[in-house]
Amino acid sequence: MGCGCLVALFAVISPRLAIFAVWLFSDRMSVVYDSFWLPFLGFLFLPWTTLAYAAVWEPGGPTGLGVALVVFAFAIDLMSFFGAGRSRTYYYAQQSQPPPGGYPPATPPPSY
């Protein structure tokens, strides 16, 4: 793949943009994945994992440091999903008006 720096730049901007660039400029996605559906679902739901797996894939599957990179990318995908949900919940909690009488007092965390 002769455009590695360009793909790395796209990955910094957006992993989905990098997946699109890899699909457009090389045959790496068709070599790594046998069907259309798995990379498409990865594009929608796990873009960092899909991109990392395509980057470290070799015949026989990823090994060693490649597996660690795929696991790290999966953790990044999970953090982006859960972080977005938590941020959205916090945002809407800040936007809503307090109920009449105010919020109930917060209970302190249990001491162990």
ZAZATOR-790629 format. One line per field, with one value per atom (N, C-alpha, C): residue in one letter; atom name; z, x, y. Coordinates in steps of 0.02 Angstrom, whole numbers. Example, Ala and Ser with C-alpha at 12.3 -4.5 7.8 and 13.67 -1.06 7.14 Angstrom:
residues 2
rest: [A/A/A/S/S/S]
atom: [N/CA/C/N/CA/C]
w: [390/390/390/354/357/394]
u: [660/615/660/642/684/645]
v: [-284/-225/-165/-112/-53/2]
end
This chain:
residues 112
rest: [M/M/M/G/G/G/C/C/C/G/G/G/C/C/C/L/L/L/V/V/V/A/A/A/L/L/L/F/F/F/A/A/A/V/V/V/I/I/I/S/S/S/P/P/P/R/R/R/L/L/L/A/A/A/I/I/I/F/F/F/A/A/A/V/V/V/W/W/W/L/L/L/F/F/F/S/S/S/D/D/D/R/R/R/M/M/M/S/S/S/V/V/V/V/V/V/Y/Y/Y/D/D/D/S/S/S/F/F/F/W/W/W/L/L/L/P/P/P/F/F/F/L/L/L/G/G/G/F/F/F/L/L/L/F/F/F/L/L/L/P/P/P/W/W/W/T/T/T/T/T/T/L/L/L/A/A/A/Y/Y/Y/A/A/A/A/A/A/V/V/V/W/W/W/E/E/E/P/P/P/G/G/G/G/G/G/P/P/P/T/T/T/G/G/G/L/L/L/G/G/G/V/V/V/A/A/A/L/L/L/V/V/V/V/V/V/F/F/F/A/A/A/F/F/F/A/A/A/I/I/I/D/D/D/L/L/L/M/M/M/S/S/S/F/F/F/F/F/F/G/G/G/A/A/A/G/G/G/R/R/R/S/S/S/R/R/R/T/T/T/Y/Y/Y/Y/Y/Y/Y/Y/Y/A/A/A/Q/Q/Q/Q/Q/Q/S/S/S/Q/Q/Q/P/P/P/P/P/P/P/P/P/G/G/G/G/G/G/Y/Y/Y/P/P/P/P/P/P/A/A/A/T/T/T/P/P/P/P/P/P/P/P/P/S/S/S/Y/Y/Y]
atom: [N/CA/C/N/CA/C/N/CA/C/N/CA/C/N/CA/C/N/CA/C/N/CA/C/N/CA/C/N/CA/C/N/CA/C/N/CA/C/N/CA/C/N/CA/C/N/CA/C/N/CA/C/N/CA/C/N/CA/C/N/CA/C/N/CA/C/N/CA/C/N/CA/C/N/CA/C/N/CA/C/N/CA/C/N/CA/C/N/CA/C/N/CA/C/N/CA/C/N/CA/C/N/CA/C/N/CA/C/N/CA/C/N/CA/C/N/CA/C/N/CA/C/N/CA/C/N/CA/C/N/CA/C/N/CA/C/N/CA/C/N/CA/C/N/CA/C/N/CA/C/N/CA/C/N/CA/C/N/CA/C/N/CA/C/N/CA/C/N/CA/C/N/CA/C/N/CA/C/N/CA/C/N/CA/C/N/CA/C/N/CA/C/N/CA/C/N/CA/C/N/CA/C/N/CA/C/N/CA/C/N/CA/C/N/CA/C/N/CA/C/N/CA/C/N/CA/C/N/CA/C/N/CA/C/N/CA/C/N/CA/C/N/CA/C/N/CA/C/N/CA/C/N/CA/C/N/CA/C/N/CA/C/N/CA/C/N/CA/C/N/CA/C/N/CA/C/N/CA/C/N/CA/C/N/CA/C/N/CA/C/N/CA/C/N/CA/C/N/CA/C/N/CA/C/N/CA/C/N/CA/C/N/CA/C/N/CA/C/N/CA/C/N/CA/C/N/CA/C/N/CA/C/N/CA/C/N/CA/C/N/CA/C/N/CA/C/N/CA/C/N/CA/C/N/CA/C/N/CA/C/N/CA/C/N/CA/C/N/CA/C/N/CA/C/N/CA/C/N/CA/C/N/CA/C/N/CA/C/N/CA/C]
w: [0/0/0/-51/-60/-29/3/31/106/141/213/253/234/272/264/205/193/234/237/277/351/374/444/460/414/424/427/383/384/449/475/537/596/595/649/645/585/576/592/563/573/550/592/569/511/507/450/385/388/329/308/357/341/311/336/307/235/223/155/109/135/94/79/128/116/65/70/22/-47/-51/-116/-151/-112/-143/-143/-110/-110/-108/-113/-109/-41/8/74/107/103/134/102/37/4/18/31/48/119/165/235/248/222/235/174/186/131/104/147/125/132/107/112/180/210/270/332/343/404/406/353/356/357/326/327/398/433/502/547/532/568/555/494/476/517/527/564/639/668/740/773/741/770/720/705/653/671/734/752/750/772/771/700/656/586/553/566/536/563/629/659/633/628/603/531/490/421/418/465/465/486/533/560/532/488/462/420/429/388/379/329/320/384/406/468/525/514/564/600/637/673/731/747/802/844/906/950/960/939/947/907/852/812/850/887/928/982/1012/1063/1033/971/938/924/903/889/954/1008/1073/1097/1088/1106/1065/1000/957/978/998/1023/1086/1130/1192/1175/1125/1104/1077/1038/1013/1070/1119/1176/1216/1226/1263/1226/1160/1123/1128/1127/1135/1204/1256/1324/1344/1320/1335/1304/1243/1210/1247/1270/1307/1373/1407/1471/1460/1409/1394/1376/1337/1317/1379/1424/1485/1528/1535/1573/1542/1475/1440/1452/1443/1453/1526/1572/1642/1657/1624/1635/1602/1549/1512/1543/1579/1606/1668/1680/1738/1799/1858/1918/1933/1961/1977/2032/2037/2091/2159/2200/2264/2262/2204/2197/2193/2184/2182/2253/2262/2329/2346/2411/2430/2407/2386/2362/2422/2412/2464/2458/2512/2508/2489/2457/2438/2501/2496/2556/2572/2637/2658/2672/2648/2655/2707]
u: [43/0/45/41/87/65/8/-16/-25/23/18/12/49/46/-22/-50/-116/-169/-165/-212/-203/-142/-130/-159/-154/-184/-260/-289/-361/-383/-342/-359/-360/-315/-315/-379/-401/-462/-523/-527/-585/-566/-578/-563/-606/-666/-709/-683/-655/-624/-563/-525/-467/-488/-541/-566/-587/-621/-642/-581/-529/-469/-434/-430/-399/-439/-505/-547/-540/-534/-532/-464/-409/-343/-305/-330/-294/-344/-316/-359/-352/-327/-314/-378/-433/-495/-521/-515/-539/-492/-428/-381/-394/-406/-415/-483/-536/-604/-631/-664/-690/-756/-796/-861/-865/-919/-931/-959/-997/-1036/-994/-943/-903/-868/-834/-804/-857/-914/-967/-994/-1007/-1029/-974/-912/-856/-852/-865/-867/-919/-977/-1031/-1021/-999/-1001/-931/-881/-814/-761/-758/-712/-639/-619/-549/-527/-570/-553/-546/-592/-589/-525/-508/-448/-385/-383/-324/-316/-370/-366/-341/-365/-341/-268/-244/-175/-127/-147/-100/-111/-160/-175/-118/-105/-57/-87/-65/-93/-87/-142/-144/-172/-185/-213/-159/-180/-131/-101/-38/-4/33/45/88/63/104/89/28/16/-44/-108/-110/-168/-177/-123/-127/-154/-134/-159/-234/-257/-328/-368/-343/-378/-379/-325/-323/-373/-378/-426/-497/-510/-576/-593/-544/-555/-570/-537/-551/-622/-644/-713/-763/-751/-796/-797/-739/-736/-772/-768/-803/-879/-903/-975/-999/-966/-988/-974/-921/-907/-957/-979/-1029/-1095/-1113/-1175/-1173/-1118/-1111/-1112/-1078/-1077/-1147/-1183/-1251/-1296/-1290/-1330/-1314/-1251/-1230/-1257/-1254/-1277/-1351/-1391/-1463/-1481/-1442/-1454/-1442/-1393/-1380/-1433/-1463/-1512/-1581/-1597/-1665/-1674/-1735/-1751/-1758/-1739/-1748/-1822/-1841/-1912/-1934/-2000/-2024/-2002/-1976/-1950/-1876/-1846/-1775/-1760/-1698/-1676/-1669/-1680/-1669/-1594/-1579/-1508/-1470/-1409/-1367/-1345/-1346/-1323/-1248/-1212/-1139/-1122/-1066/-1047/-1032/-1044/-1031/-957/-943/-873/-858/-803/-785/-732]
v: [-58/0/61/101/156/222/225/288/283/254/243/307/358/422/455/449/478/441/375/336/352/361/378/447/494/560/554/515/504/470/423/389/437/486/536/577/594/633/590/530/487/416/365/297/276/301/283/312/371/401/360/335/294/227/197/134/147/202/218/228/262/273/207/162/97/58/60/25/55/121/155/147/153/156/89/38/-25/-83/-143/-203/-237/-201/-230/-257/-221/-244/-308/-314/-375/-434/-420/-474/-498/-452/-469/-500/-470/-494/-530/-587/-627/-600/-568/-544/-468/-441/-370/-351/-395/-378/-366/-405/-397/-329/-307/-240/-184/-197/-147/-138/-193/-189/-158/-176/-145/-70/-50/21/58/26/59/58/0/-8/-10/-37/-44/-20/45/67/60/74/67/-6/-51/-122/-147/-127/-148/-123/-61/-32/-65/-77/-109/-180/-218/-286/-288/-241/-238/-219/-177/-155/-211/-253/-303/-373/-380/-447/-474/-538/-575/-644/-682/-749/-790/-818/-854/-813/-749/-705/-666/-615/-574/-612/-598/-631/-579/-597/-556/-486/-438/-367/-347/-381/-367/-380/-435/-451/-397/-375/-323/-258/-242/-182/-187/-245/-255/-250/-279/-275/-202/-166/-95/-55/-69/-35/-51/-113/-132/-93/-85/-46/27/55/123/129/79/80/77/34/30/95/124/188/243/244/296/287/225/214/234/208/222/294/323/393/440/424/465/461/402/394/431/427/462/538/561/632/657/617/636/640/591/591/653/669/728/792/796/855/865/813/820/832/806/820/894/924/995/1039/1015/1055/1054/1001/995/1039/1057/1097/1052/1074/1033/1023/967/956/1004/1014/1058/1031/1075/1054/1036/1037/1022/948/932/863/836/771/742/746/747/752/690/701/646/604/539/494/485/486/478/406/396/327/286/221/179/177/175/170/96/74/3/-5]
end
